[in-house]
Amino acid sequence: MAEEQSVGMGQFGEFVKRMDERFDHVNQRFDHVNELADQRYDSLNQRLADAEKAREQNLLHINQRFDGLERRMDQFHADMLQMRNWLVRLYGLMVFGFIGAIALILFRDLFFK
């Protein structure tokens, strides 16, 4: 069996004192690590908030560009309809003139023979 050794009260008090100092040191290191972790967590949350804000601004910008494009397409569609109407009128006048010319040729042949 192992030999028993007796420890004096002073040695035991010194042991307890050193253990308390080491526990305090470990506790300080844990506190420091917790502070670092909190700082990194806060930094990450800030970066995520900044990224979300940038994403919202990008979406707003994209929506504005799509709205502008939609307005331009509506204007283009209106211009195409106006051009179509002008072409229909022009072709109508051409057809009317062609029919009128044929009618004049026929009437001239009938009346001036």
Disulfide bonds with the S-S distance in Angstrom:
none
